[in-house]
C-alpha cells in the first residue's frame, strides 16, 4: 500500500510597507536644444517634411516639437546624422516655399546668452515663447535683447 504524498505549498505573505527613502540629488541640467541653420532651408507644405542642415542635431530627439523662427512649428521626425534634422511642418504658419537663410534662426530652451551666433543678426525663440533679438554682428555669446516676453 502506497503512502499518501504530501505536498507543501510555500506562501509568501508580504509584510507591511517600509518607509520611503530620502529624495535623491538633483540631476545635471540638460543641454539646451538650440542650434543654427547651416544652409538655406525651404519650408515644406503643411504635413510634409524636409531636411534642415544644422550646426548640431545631437540635442534634439525624435518627436520633439520645435518652433523655427519665421517658419512655425515643426516636429523632429528624423535625425539622419550629427548635422541634419528631418522636420515635419505641423501648421501652415508660413507661406510654403519661403526660404530661411542659413545662420539666422535659432530655436531652443532658456536664455540665449551662451548661444554663440553667426556673424549676422539673429532671432532666438525659447521654450516659454519669448523672442530674443540680436541686431549686432559678431560671434560673441552675449548681446541678446528680449523683444517679446514668454509665458
Helices and strands as residue ranges (DSSP letters): E 35-36, E 41-42, E 49-53, E 65-68, E 72-81, E 84-89, E 99-100, E 105-107, E 122-125, E 131-134, E 145-148
